[in-house]
Amino acid sequence: MLRIVATVAAVAVGATIAYAQSAAIGQRKDVMKSIGGAMKDPGGMMKGEAPFDLAKVQASLKTIATNAPKMKDLFPDDSKAGDHGALPAAWEKKADFLPRFDKLAADATAAAAAIKDEASFKTEWPKVGGNCGSCHKEYRKPQQ
């Protein structure tokens, strides 16, 4: 009887750990998708594929500034394994990696204050977008 109780307890603990791990990965993916989605419209504007729209730019910057800091809590050590796009370096170099989300948020907030027209957008937006590219090069698996 004691073995059955111990086995059930071990399975319950294992399931709880697996759920917590998958929850962090799922939340991480959702937040990253939100940030990536916010980059889409302004990215098209920068490429000349869409006309400049200040309201869309400001909405995108708000989404980025709000969501970027959330990412710092979504890389617990128990979420290294699993279906995600992060490289091991994200956990190995947390002291470099995690503050990048604060920088992204700060740059998005600064850009929101500075962007008033298309000219200021073209100056400020690359500062925000550059955060993504530099981080992805070092901490994200290449997309297939």
N, CA, C and O atoms as a GROMACS GRO file, in nm:
protein
  576
    1MET      N    1   0.082  -0.119   0.000
    1MET     CA    2   0.000   0.000   0.000
    1MET      C    3   0.087   0.126   0.000
    1MET      O    4   0.057   0.223  -0.069
    2LEU      N    5   0.194   0.124   0.077
    2LEU     CA    6   0.284   0.238   0.085
    2LEU      C    7   0.349   0.265  -0.050
    2LEU      O    8   0.368   0.380  -0.088
    3ARG      N    9   0.382   0.159  -0.124
    3ARG     CA   10   0.440   0.176  -0.257
    3ARG      C   11   0.343   0.244  -0.352
    3ARG      O   12   0.383   0.329  -0.432
    4ILE      N   13   0.217   0.208  -0.344
    4ILE     CA   14   0.116   0.269  -0.430
    4ILE      C   15   0.104   0.417  -0.401
    4ILE      O   16   0.100   0.499  -0.493
    5VAL      N   17   0.099   0.453  -0.274
    5VAL     CA   18   0.090   0.594  -0.235
    5VAL      C   19   0.214   0.669  -0.284
    5VAL      O   20   0.203   0.780  -0.337
    6ALA      N   21   0.332   0.610  -0.265
    6ALA     CA   22   0.456   0.674  -0.308
    6ALA      C   23   0.459   0.691  -0.460
    6ALA      O   24   0.503   0.794  -0.511
    7THR      N   25   0.411   0.591  -0.531
    7THR     CA   26   0.408   0.598  -0.677
    7THR      C   27   0.312   0.706  -0.724
    7THR      O   28   0.345   0.784  -0.813
    8VAL      N   29   0.196   0.712  -0.665
    8VAL     CA   30   0.096   0.814  -0.700
    8VAL      C   31   0.152   0.952  -0.670
    8VAL      O   32   0.136   1.044  -0.750
    9ALA      N   33   0.218   0.967  -0.557
    9ALA     CA   34   0.277   1.097  -0.520
    9ALA      C   35   0.386   1.135  -0.620
    9ALA      O   36   0.393   1.251  -0.662
   10ALA      N   37   0.469   1.042  -0.659
   10ALA     CA   38   0.576   1.070  -0.755
   10ALA      C   39   0.519   1.110  -0.890
   10ALA      O   40   0.570   1.203  -0.954
   11VAL      N   41   0.416   1.043  -0.933
   11VAL     CA   42   0.351   1.078  -1.061
   11VAL      C   43   0.289   1.218  -1.052
   11VAL      O   44   0.300   1.296  -1.146
   12ALA      N   45   0.227   1.248  -0.941
   12ALA     CA   46   0.165   1.380  -0.924
   12ALA      C   47   0.271   1.490  -0.926
   12ALA      O   48   0.250   1.594  -0.988
   13VAL      N   49   0.382   1.470  -0.859
   13VAL     CA   50   0.490   1.569  -0.858
   13VAL      C   51   0.546   1.584  -1.000
   13VAL      O   52   0.567   1.696  -1.046
   14GLY      N   53   0.568   1.474  -1.068
   14GLY     CA   54   0.619   1.480  -1.205
   14GLY      C   55   0.523   1.553  -1.297
   14GLY      O   56   0.566   1.632  -1.382
   15ALA      N   57   0.396   1.528  -1.282
   15ALA     CA   58   0.296   1.596  -1.366
   15ALA      C   59   0.293   1.744  -1.336
   15ALA      O   60   0.278   1.826  -1.427
   16THR      N   61   0.306   1.781  -1.209
   16THR     CA   62   0.306   1.922  -1.171
   16THR      C   63   0.427   1.993  -1.232
   16THR      O   64   0.414   2.103  -1.284
   17ILE      N   65   0.543   1.931  -1.224
   17ILE     CA   66   0.665   1.990  -1.282
   17ILE      C   67   0.650   2.002  -1.433
   17ILE      O   68   0.684   2.106  -1.490
   18ALA      N   69   0.601   1.900  -1.497
   18ALA     CA   70   0.583   1.905  -1.644
   18ALA      C   71   0.483   2.014  -1.682
   18ALA      O   72   0.502   2.083  -1.782
   19TYR      N   73   0.377   2.028  -1.604
   19TYR     CA   74   0.278   2.132  -1.633
   19TYR      C   75   0.338   2.270  -1.618
   19TYR      O   76   0.317   2.358  -1.701
   20ALA      N   77   0.414   2.291  -1.510
   20ALA     CA   78   0.476   2.422  -1.486
   20ALA      C   79   0.573   2.455  -1.599
   20ALA      O   80   0.578   2.569  -1.646
   21GLN      N   81   0.649   2.356  -1.642
   21GLN     CA   82   0.744   2.375  -1.751
   21GLN      C   83   0.670   2.411  -1.879
   21GLN      O   84   0.706   2.508  -1.947
   22SER      N   85   0.568   2.335  -1.913
   22SER     CA   86   0.495   2.362  -2.036
   22SER      C   87   0.419   2.494  -2.027
   22SER      O   88   0.400   2.561  -2.128
   23ALA      N   89   0.376   2.532  -1.907
   23ALA     CA   90   0.306   2.659  -1.890
   23ALA      C   91   0.400   2.775  -1.920
   23ALA      O   92   0.361   2.870  -1.988
   24ALA      N   93   0.523   2.768  -1.870
   24ALA     CA   94   0.621   2.875  -1.897
   24ALA      C   95   0.651   2.883  -2.046
   24ALA      O   96   0.659   2.993  -2.102
   25ILE      N   97   0.667   2.770  -2.109
   25ILE     CA   98   0.697   2.769  -2.252
   25ILE      C   99   0.579   2.826  -2.330
   25ILE      O  100   0.597   2.906  -2.422
   26GLY      N  101   0.459   2.785  -2.296
   26GLY     CA  102   0.340   2.835  -2.365
   26GLY      C  103   0.322   2.984  -2.346
   26GLY      O  104   0.291   3.057  -2.440
   27GLN      N  105   0.341   3.031  -2.223
   27GLN     CA  106   0.329   3.174  -2.196
   27GLN      C  107   0.438   3.251  -2.271
   27GLN      O  108   0.412   3.357  -2.328
   28ARG      N  109   0.558   3.197  -2.272
   28ARG     CA  110   0.669   3.260  -2.343
   28ARG      C  111   0.638   3.274  -2.491
   28ARG      O  112   0.660   3.379  -2.551
   29LYS      N  113   0.586   3.168  -2.550
   29LYS     CA  114   0.549   3.173  -2.692
   29LYS      C  115   0.441   3.277  -2.717
   29LYS      O  116   0.447   3.352  -2.815
   30ASP      N  117   0.341   3.283  -2.629
   30ASP     CA  118   0.232   3.379  -2.647
   30ASP      C  119   0.282   3.523  -2.639
   30ASP      O  120   0.243   3.607  -2.720
   31VAL      N  121   0.368   3.550  -2.541
   31VAL     CA  122   0.419   3.687  -2.526
   31VAL      C  123   0.508   3.723  -2.645
   31VAL      O  124   0.501   3.834  -2.697
   32MET      N  125   0.592   3.629  -2.687
   32MET     CA  126   0.678   3.656  -2.804
   32MET      C  127   0.594   3.680  -2.929
   32MET      O  128   0.627   3.767  -3.010
   33LYS      N  129   0.488   3.604  -2.946
   33LYS     CA  130   0.399   3.626  -3.061
   33LYS      C  131   0.336   3.763  -3.056
   33LYS      O  132   0.318   3.828  -3.159
   34SER      N  133   0.302   3.808  -2.937
   34SER     CA  134   0.245   3.941  -2.920
   34SER      C  135   0.345   4.048  -2.960
   34SER      O  136   0.311   4.143  -3.031
   35ILE      N  137   0.468   4.032  -2.916
   35ILE     CA  138   0.573   4.128  -2.951
   35ILE      C  139   0.601   4.122  -3.100
   35ILE      O  140   0.612   4.226  -3.166
   36GLY      N  141   0.613   4.002  -3.153
   36GLY     CA  142   0.637   3.986  -3.297
   36GLY      C  143   0.525   4.045  -3.380
   36GLY      O  144   0.550   4.108  -3.483
   37GLY      N  145   0.402   4.026  -3.336
   37GLY     CA  146   0.288   4.084  -3.406
   37GLY      C  147   0.291   4.235  -3.403
   37GLY      O  148   0.252   4.300  -3.500
   38ALA      N  149   0.337   4.290  -3.292
   38ALA     CA  150   0.346   4.436  -3.280
   38ALA      C  151   0.455   4.493  -3.371
   38ALA      O  152   0.450   4.610  -3.406
   39MET      N  153   0.550   4.413  -3.408
   39MET     CA  154   0.658   4.458  -3.496
   39MET      C  155   0.615   4.461  -3.643
   39MET      O  156   0.676   4.529  -3.725
   40LYS      N  157   0.509   4.387  -3.675
   40LYS     CA  158   0.471   4.367  -3.815
   40LYS      C  159   0.432   4.496  -3.888
   40LYS      O  160   0.492   4.528  -3.991
   41ASP      N  161   0.334   4.570  -3.839
   41ASP     CA  162   0.288   4.690  -3.909
   41ASP      C  163   0.400   4.794  -3.923
   41ASP      O  164   0.424   4.843  -4.034
   42PRO      N  165   0.468   4.829  -3.813
   42PRO     CA  166   0.577   4.927  -3.830
   42PRO      C  167   0.690   4.876  -3.920
   42PRO      O  168   0.753   4.953  -3.991
   43GLY      N  169   0.714   4.747  -3.915
   43GLY     CA  170   0.815   4.690  -4.004
   43GLY      C  171   0.779   4.711  -4.150
   43GLY      O  172   0.864   4.744  -4.232
   44GLY      N  173   0.652   4.691  -4.182
   44GLY     CA  174   0.605   4.715  -4.318
   44GLY      C  175   0.615   4.862  -4.356
   44GLY      O  176   0.645   4.896  -4.471
   45MET      N  177   0.591   4.950  -4.260
   45MET     CA  178   0.604   5.093  -4.285
   45MET      C  179   0.750   5.130  -4.313
   45MET      O  180   0.778   5.211  -4.401
   46MET      N  181   0.841   5.070  -4.238
   46MET     CA  182   0.983   5.097  -4.260
   46MET      C  183   1.028   5.051  -4.398
   46MET      O  184   1.113   5.116  -4.460
   47LYS      N  185   0.973   4.942  -4.446
   47LYS     CA  186   1.010   4.888  -4.577
   47LYS      C  187   0.937   4.958  -4.692
   47LYS      O  188   0.965   4.931  -4.809
   48GLY      N  189   0.845   5.046  -4.659
   48GLY     CA  190   0.768   5.113  -4.763
   48GLY      C  191   0.654   5.028  -4.816
   48GLY      O  192   0.595   5.062  -4.920
   49GLU      N  193   0.621   4.921  -4.748
   49GLU     CA  194   0.513   4.832  -4.791
   49GLU      C  195   0.376   4.880  -4.742
   49GLU      O  196   0.273   4.833  -4.788
   50ALA      N  197   0.377   4.973  -4.647
   50ALA     CA  198   0.253   5.028  -4.591
   50ALA      C  199   0.277   5.175  -4.561
   50ALA      O  200   0.389   5.215  -4.531
   51PRO      N  201   0.172   5.256  -4.569
   51PRO     CA  202   0.188   5.398  -4.537
   51PRO      C  203   0.210   5.418  -4.387
   51PRO      O  204   0.162   5.338  -4.306
   52PHE      N  205   0.281   5.522  -4.351
   52PHE     CA  206   0.303   5.555  -4.211
   52PHE      C  207   0.168   5.581  -4.143
   52PHE      O  208   0.083   5.652  -4.197
   53ASP      N  209   0.151   5.523  -4.026
   53ASP     CA  210   0.029   5.540  -3.948
   53ASP      C  211   0.071   5.554  -3.802
   53ASP      O  212   0.104   5.455  -3.736
   54LEU      N  213   0.070   5.676  -3.751
   54LEU     CA  214   0.116   5.704  -3.616
   54LEU      C  215   0.040   5.623  -3.511
   54LEU      O  216   0.099   5.574  -3.416
   55ALA      N  217  -0.091   5.610  -3.528
   55ALA     CA  218  -0.171   5.536  -3.429
   55ALA      C  219  -0.127   5.390  -3.421
   55ALA      O  220  -0.117   5.334  -3.312
   56LYS      N  221  -0.101   5.328  -3.535
   56LYS     CA  222  -0.055   5.189  -3.534
   56LYS      C  223   0.083   5.177  -3.472
   56LYS      O  224   0.111   5.082  -3.398
   57VAL      N  225   0.170   5.272  -3.501
   57VAL     CA  226   0.305   5.270  -3.444
   57VAL      C  227   0.296   5.281  -3.292
   57VAL      O  228   0.361   5.206  -3.220
   58GLN      N  229   0.217   5.376  -3.244
   58GLN     CA  230   0.204   5.395  -3.100
   58GLN      C  231   0.143   5.272  -3.032
   58GLN      O  232   0.186   5.233  -2.923
   59ALA      N  233   0.046   5.212  -3.095
   59ALA     CA  234  -0.016   5.090  -3.039
   59ALA      C  235   0.088   4.977  -3.032
   59ALA      O  236   0.096   4.904  -2.934
   60SER      N  237   0.168   4.965  -3.137
   60SER     CA  238   0.272   4.862  -3.139
   60SER      C  239   0.374   4.885  -3.029
   60SER      O  240   0.414   4.792  -2.960
   61LEU      N  241   0.416   5.009  -3.013
   61LEU     CA  242   0.516   5.041  -2.911
   61LEU      C  243   0.461   5.015  -2.770
   61LEU      O  244   0.534   4.970  -2.682
   62LYS      N  245   0.334   5.043  -2.750
   62LYS     CA  246   0.273   5.016  -2.620
   62LYS      C  247   0.272   4.866  -2.591
   62LYS      O  248   0.302   4.822  -2.480
   63THR      N  249   0.236   4.787  -2.692
   63THR     CA  250   0.235   4.641  -2.677
   63THR      C  251   0.375   4.590  -2.642
   63THR      O  252   0.391   4.506  -2.554
   64ILE      N  253   0.474   4.640  -2.712
   64ILE     CA  254   0.612   4.596  -2.688
   64ILE      C  255   0.657   4.636  -2.548
   64ILE      O  256   0.710   4.554  -2.473
   65ALA      N  257   0.635   4.762  -2.512
   65ALA     CA  258   0.678   4.811  -2.381
   65ALA      C  259   0.609   4.738  -2.266
   65ALA      O  260   0.669   4.717  -2.161
   66THR      N  261   0.486   4.699  -2.287
   66THR     CA  262   0.409   4.628  -2.184
   66THR      C  263   0.452   4.482  -2.172
   66THR      O  264   0.462   4.428  -2.061
   67ASN      N  265   0.478   4.419  -2.284
   67ASN     CA  266   0.503   4.275  -2.284
   67ASN      C  267   0.649   4.234  -2.268
   67ASN      O  268   0.677   4.127  -2.214
   68ALA      N  269   0.741   4.316  -2.312
   68ALA     CA  270   0.883   4.277  -2.304
   68ALA      C  271   0.927   4.242  -2.161
   68ALA      O  272   0.993   4.140  -2.143
   69PRO      N  273   0.893   4.322  -2.060
   69PRO     CA  274   0.937   4.286  -1.924
   69PRO      C  275   0.880   4.154  -1.872
   69PRO      O  276   0.941   4.090  -1.786
   70LYS      N  277   0.767   4.112  -1.924
   70LYS     CA  278   0.707   3.985  -1.882
   70LYS      C  279   0.796   3.867  -1.917
   70LYS      O  280   0.794   3.763  -1.851
   71MET      N  281   0.876   3.884  -2.022
   71MET     CA  282   0.959   3.773  -2.070
   71MET      C  283   1.063   3.730  -1.967
   71MET      O  284   1.104   3.613  -1.966
   72LYS      N  285   1.106   3.820  -1.882
   72LYS     CA  286   1.211   3.788  -1.785
   72LYS      C  287   1.170   3.676  -1.690
   72LYS      O  288   1.256   3.602  -1.642
   73ASP      N  289   1.042   3.663  -1.663
   73ASP     CA  290   0.994   3.560  -1.572
   73ASP      C  291   0.958   3.429  -1.642
   73ASP      O  292   0.915   3.334  -1.578
   74LEU      N  293   0.975   3.425  -1.773
   74LEU     CA  294   0.929   3.309  -1.850
   74LEU      C  295   1.042   3.219  -1.900
   74LEU      O  296   1.024   3.142  -1.993
   75PHE      N  297   1.158   3.231  -1.836
   75PHE     CA  298   1.270   3.144  -1.868
   75PHE      C  299   1.322   3.074  -1.742
   75PHE      O  300   1.442   3.080  -1.713
   76PRO      N  301   1.231   3.008  -1.666
   76PRO     CA  302   1.280   2.937  -1.547
   76PRO      C  303   1.371   2.822  -1.590
   76PRO      O  304   1.361   2.771  -1.702
   77ASP      N  305   1.459   2.782  -1.501
   77ASP     CA  306   1.554   2.677  -1.534
   77ASP      C  307   1.487   2.547  -1.576
   77ASP      O  308   1.544   2.470  -1.654
   78ASP      N  309   1.368   2.522  -1.526
   78ASP     CA  310   1.301   2.396  -1.561
   78ASP      C  311   1.230   2.403  -1.696
   78ASP      O  312   1.157   2.310  -1.732
   79SER      N  313   1.252   2.511  -1.772
   79SER     CA  314   1.190   2.519  -1.905
   79SER      C  315   1.293   2.513  -2.017
   79SER      O  316   1.266   2.554  -2.130
   80LYS      N  317   1.411   2.461  -1.985
   80LYS     CA  318   1.517   2.448  -2.087
   80LYS      C  319   1.478   2.347  -2.194
   80LYS      O  320   1.502   2.369  -2.313
   81ALA      N  321   1.419   2.237  -2.152
   81ALA     CA  322   1.379   2.132  -2.246
   81ALA      C  323   1.238   2.160  -2.294
   81ALA      O  324   1.159   2.224  -2.225
   82GLY      N  325   1.208   2.111  -2.407
   82GLY     CA  326   1.072   2.125  -2.457
   82GLY      C  327   1.069   2.188  -2.594
   82GLY      O  328   1.173   2.214  -2.655
   83ASP      N  329   0.949   2.211  -2.641
   83ASP     CA  330   0.927   2.264  -2.775
   83ASP      C  331   0.930   2.416  -2.770
   83ASP      O  332   0.828   2.480  -2.744
   84HIS      N  333   1.045   2.473  -2.795
   84HIS     CA  334   1.060   2.618  -2.796
   84HIS      C  335   1.176   2.655  -2.888
   84HIS      O  336   1.250   2.568  -2.934
   85GLY      N  337   1.190   2.782  -2.914
   85GLY     CA  338   1.293   2.826  -3.006
   85GLY      C  339   1.416   2.884  -2.941
   85GLY      O  340   1.501   2.941  -3.010
   86ALA      N  341   1.429   2.872  -2.811
   86ALA     CA  342   1.543   2.932  -2.742
   86ALA      C  343   1.665   2.840  -2.746
   86ALA      O  344   1.653   2.718  -2.737
   87LEU      N  345   1.780   2.902  -2.758
   87LEU     CA  346   1.907   2.828  -2.751
   87LEU      C  347   1.948   2.812  -2.605
   87LEU      O  348   1.903   2.889  -2.520
   88PRO      N  349   2.032   2.715  -2.574
   88PRO     CA  350   2.079   2.697  -2.436
   88PRO      C  351   2.144   2.823  -2.379
   88PRO      O  352   2.143   2.843  -2.258
   89ALA      N  353   2.200   2.907  -2.464
   89ALA     CA  354   2.265   3.029  -2.417
   89ALA      C  355   2.169   3.119  -2.338
   89ALA      O  356   2.213   3.196  -2.254
   90ALA      N  357   2.039   3.109  -2.364
   90ALA     CA  358   1.942   3.190  -2.291
   90ALA      C  359   1.947   3.160  -2.141
   90ALA      O  360   1.923   3.249  -2.060
   91TRP      N  361   1.978   3.038  -2.105
   91TRP     CA  362   1.988   3.000  -1.965
   91TRP      C  363   2.133   3.013  -1.915
   91TRP      O  364   2.157   3.045  -1.799
   92GLU      N  365   2.226   2.988  -2.004
   92GLU     CA  366   2.368   2.994  -1.966
   92GLU      C  367   2.415   3.137  -1.942
   92GLU      O  368   2.506   3.160  -1.862
   93LYS      N  369   2.355   3.233  -2.011
   93LYS     CA  370   2.398   3.372  -2.002
   93LYS      C  371   2.282   3.462  -1.957
   93LYS      O  372   2.260   3.569  -2.014
   94LYS      N  373   2.211   3.420  -1.855
   94LYS     CA  374   2.094   3.496  -1.809
   94LYS      C  375   2.129   3.640  -1.770
   94LYS      O  376   2.047   3.730  -1.788
   95ALA      N  377   2.249   3.661  -1.718
   95ALA     CA  378   2.287   3.796  -1.676
   95ALA      C  379   2.295   3.891  -1.796
   95ALA      O  380   2.277   4.012  -1.780
   96ASP      N  381   2.320   3.840  -1.914
   96ASP     CA  382   2.320   3.921  -2.035
   96ASP      C  383   2.182   3.918  -2.101
   96ASP      O  384   2.133   4.020  -2.151
   97PHE      N  385   2.121   3.802  -2.101
   97PHE     CA  386   1.997   3.779  -2.175
   97PHE      C  387   1.876   3.852  -2.116
   97PHE      O  388   1.810   3.926  -2.188
   98LEU      N  389   1.848   3.832  -1.989
   98LEU     CA  390   1.725   3.885  -1.930
   98LEU      C  391   1.717   4.038  -1.930
   98LEU      O  392   1.609   4.092  -1.954
   99PRO      N  393   1.826   4.110  -1.904
   99PRO     CA  394   1.817   4.256  -1.910
   99PRO      C  395   1.784   4.312  -2.049
   99PRO      O  396   1.743   4.427  -2.062
  100ARG      N  397   1.801   4.232  -2.150
  100ARG     CA  398   1.768   4.277  -2.286
  100ARG      C  399   1.618   4.306  -2.300
  100ARG      O  400   1.578   4.389  -2.382
  101PHE      N  401   1.536   4.238  -2.222
  101PHE     CA  402   1.392   4.264  -2.227
  101PHE      C  403   1.360   4.401  -2.166
  101PHE      O  404   1.271   4.471  -2.214
  102ASP      N  405   1.433   4.438  -2.062
  102ASP     CA  406   1.416   4.572  -2.006
  102ASP      C  407   1.460   4.679  -2.106
  102ASP      O  408   1.396   4.783  -2.119
  103LYS      N  409   1.569   4.652  -2.176
  103LYS     CA  410   1.618   4.747  -2.277
  103LYS      C  411   1.516   4.763  -2.389
  103LYS      O  412   1.489   4.874  -2.434
  104LEU      N  413   1.459   4.652  -2.434
  104LEU     CA  414   1.357   4.658  -2.538
  104LEU      C  415   1.239   4.742  -2.490
  104LEU      O  416   1.190   4.827  -2.565
  105ALA      N  417   1.194   4.720  -2.369
  105ALA     CA  418   1.082   4.798  -2.315
  105ALA      C  419   1.118   4.946  -2.304
  105ALA      O  420   1.038   5.033  -2.339
  106ALA      N  421   1.238   4.974  -2.256
  106ALA     CA  422   1.281   5.114  -2.242
  106ALA      C  423   1.293   5.182  -2.378
  106ALA      O  424   1.253   5.297  -2.394
  107ASP      N  425   1.347   5.110  -2.476
  107ASP     CA  426   1.358   5.168  -2.610
  107ASP      C  427   1.221   5.191  -2.673
  107ASP      O  428   1.201   5.291  -2.742
  108ALA      N  429   1.127   5.100  -2.648
  108ALA     CA  430   0.992   5.118  -2.701
  108ALA      C  431   0.924   5.237  -2.634
  108ALA      O  432   0.854   5.313  -2.701
  109THR      N  433   0.943   5.254  -2.505
  109THR     CA  434   0.885   5.367  -2.433
  109THR      C  435   0.945   5.499  -2.482
  109THR      O  436   0.873   5.596  -2.504
  110ALA      N  437   1.076   5.501  -2.499
  110ALA     CA  438   1.143   5.622  -2.549
  110ALA      C  439   1.097   5.654  -2.691
  110ALA      O  440   1.075   5.771  -2.724
  111ALA      N  441   1.084   5.553  -2.774
  111ALA     CA  442   1.038   5.574  -2.911
  111ALA      C  443   0.895   5.628  -2.914
  111ALA      O  444   0.862   5.715  -2.994
  112ALA      N  445   0.810   5.576  -2.826
  112ALA     CA  446   0.672   5.624  -2.820
  112ALA      C  447   0.667   5.773  -2.789
  112ALA      O  448   0.582   5.845  -2.842
  113ALA      N  449   0.757   5.818  -2.703
  113ALA     CA  450   0.761   5.961  -2.669
  113ALA      C  451   0.822   6.044  -2.783
  113ALA      O  452   0.784   6.159  -2.803
  114ALA      N  453   0.914   5.986  -2.856
  114ALA     CA  454   0.987   6.061  -2.958
  114ALA      C  455   0.919   6.063  -3.095
  114ALA      O  456   0.937   6.158  -3.171
  115ILE      N  457   0.842   5.960  -3.126
  115ILE     CA  458   0.784   5.949  -3.261
  115ILE      C  459   0.658   6.036  -3.270
  115ILE      O  460   0.559   6.013  -3.200
  116LYS      N  461   0.666   6.135  -3.357
  116LYS     CA  462   0.554   6.228  -3.378
  116LYS      C  463   0.511   6.232  -3.524
  116LYS      O  464   0.400   6.276  -3.556
  117ASP      N  465   0.600   6.184  -3.611
  117ASP     CA  466   0.573   6.189  -3.755
  117ASP      C  467   0.659   6.083  -3.824
  117ASP      O  468   0.734   6.009  -3.758
  118GLU      N  469   0.648   6.075  -3.954
  118GLU     CA  470   0.720   5.972  -4.028
  118GLU      C  471   0.871   5.987  -4.017
  118GLU      O  472   0.943   5.887  -4.008
  119ALA      N  473   0.920   6.110  -4.018
  119ALA     CA  474   1.064   6.131  -4.009
  119ALA      C  475   1.118   6.080  -3.874
  119ALA      O  476   1.220   6.012  -3.870
  120SER      N  477   1.052   6.114  -3.766
  120SER     CA  478   1.099   6.067  -3.635
  120SER      C  479   1.080   5.916  -3.622
  120SER      O  480   1.159   5.849  -3.554
  121PHE      N  481   0.977   5.861  -3.685
  121PHE     CA  482   0.958   5.717  -3.686
  121PHE      C  483   1.077   5.648  -3.752
  121PHE      O  484   1.129   5.549  -3.699
  122LYS      N  485   1.120   5.698  -3.866
  122LYS     CA  486   1.231   5.635  -3.938
  122LYS      C  487   1.362   5.644  -3.861
  122LYS      O  488   1.453   5.563  -3.882
  123THR      N  489   1.374   5.740  -3.773
  123THR     CA  490   1.493   5.753  -3.688
  123THR      C  491   1.484   5.662  -3.566
  123THR      O  492   1.582   5.597  -3.529
  124GLU      N  493   1.368   5.656  -3.504
  124GLU     CA  494   1.352   5.588  -3.376
  124GLU      C  495   1.320   5.438  -3.387
  124GLU      O  496   1.367   5.359  -3.306
  125TRP      N  497   1.242   5.400  -3.486
  125TRP     CA  498   1.198   5.260  -3.494
  125TRP      C  499   1.314   5.162  -3.504
  125TRP      O  500   1.309   5.057  -3.439
  126PRO      N  501   1.419   5.190  -3.580
  126PRO     CA  502   1.530   5.095  -3.586
  126PRO      C  503   1.594   5.067  -3.450
  126PRO      O  504   1.650   4.959  -3.429
  127LYS      N  505   1.587   5.161  -3.359
  127LYS     CA  506   1.641   5.138  -3.224
  127LYS      C  507   1.562   5.030  -3.152
  127LYS      O  508   1.617   4.951  -3.076
  128VAL      N  509   1.434   5.027  -3.176
  128VAL     CA  510   1.348   4.926  -3.115
  128VAL      C  511   1.370   4.791  -3.184
  128VAL      O  512   1.396   4.690  -3.119
  129GLY      N  513   1.359   4.791  -3.315
  129GLY     CA  514   1.374   4.667  -3.391
  129GLY      C  515   1.510   4.603  -3.377
  129GLY      O  516   1.522   4.480  -3.384
  130GLY      N  517   1.612   4.684  -3.359
  130GLY     CA  518   1.747   4.630  -3.344
  130GLY      C  519   1.762   4.541  -3.222
  130GLY      O  520   1.846   4.451  -3.221
  131ASN      N  521   1.682   4.565  -3.120
  131ASN     CA  522   1.684   4.479  -3.002
  131ASN      C  523   1.650   4.336  -3.038
  131ASN      O  524   1.714   4.242  -2.991
  132CYS      N  525   1.550   4.319  -3.120
  132CYS     CA  526   1.503   4.185  -3.156
  132CYS      C  527   1.612   4.109  -3.232
  132CYS      O  528   1.645   3.996  -3.199
  133GLY      N  529   1.665   4.174  -3.334
  133GLY     CA  530   1.766   4.109  -3.416
  133GLY      C  531   1.889   4.068  -3.339
  133GLY      O  532   1.941   3.958  -3.357
  134SER      N  533   1.938   4.157  -3.253
  134SER     CA  534   2.060   4.124  -3.179
  134SER      C  535   2.036   4.010  -3.080
  134SER      O  536   2.124   3.926  -3.061
  135CYS      N  537   1.922   4.007  -3.020
  135CYS     CA  538   1.890   3.901  -2.924
  135CYS      C  539   1.867   3.767  -2.997
  135CYS      O  540   1.914   3.663  -2.952
  136HIS      N  541   1.796   3.772  -3.106
  136HIS     CA  542   1.767   3.649  -3.180
  136HIS      C  543   1.893   3.584  -3.234
  136HIS      O  544   1.902   3.462  -3.239
  137LYS      N  545   1.991   3.663  -3.273
  137LYS     CA  546   2.116   3.606  -3.326
  137LYS      C  547   2.186   3.519  -3.223
  137LYS      O  548   2.242   3.415  -3.257
  138GLU      N  549   2.183   3.561  -3.099
  138GLU     CA  550   2.256   3.490  -2.996
  138GLU      C  551   2.173   3.390  -2.917
  138GLU      O  552   2.227   3.291  -2.866
  139TYR      N  553   2.044   3.413  -2.906
  139TYR     CA  554   1.963   3.335  -2.813
  139TYR      C  555   1.847   3.259  -2.876
  139TYR      O  556   1.773   3.192  -2.805
  140ARG      N  557   1.829   3.267  -3.006
  140ARG     CA  558   1.717   3.197  -3.070
  140ARG      C  559   1.768   3.098  -3.173
  140ARG      O  560   1.862   3.126  -3.248
  141LYS      N  561   1.706   2.982  -3.175
  141LYS     CA  562   1.741   2.882  -3.274
  141LYS      C  563   1.706   2.935  -3.412
  141LYS      O  564   1.603   3.001  -3.428
  142PRO      N  565   1.788   2.908  -3.513
  142PRO     CA  566   1.751   2.950  -3.648
  142PRO      C  567   1.620   2.884  -3.691
  142PRO      O  568   1.598   2.766  -3.665
  143GLN      N  569   1.536   2.962  -3.755
  143GLN     CA  570   1.408   2.907  -3.799
  143GLN      C  571   1.431   2.817  -3.920
  143GLN      O  572   1.513   2.846  -4.006
  144GLN      N  573   1.356   2.710  -3.923
  144GLN     CA  574   1.369   2.612  -4.032
  144GLN      C  575   1.285   2.652  -4.149
  144GLN      O  576   1.284   2.581  -4.250
   0.00000   0.00000   0.00000
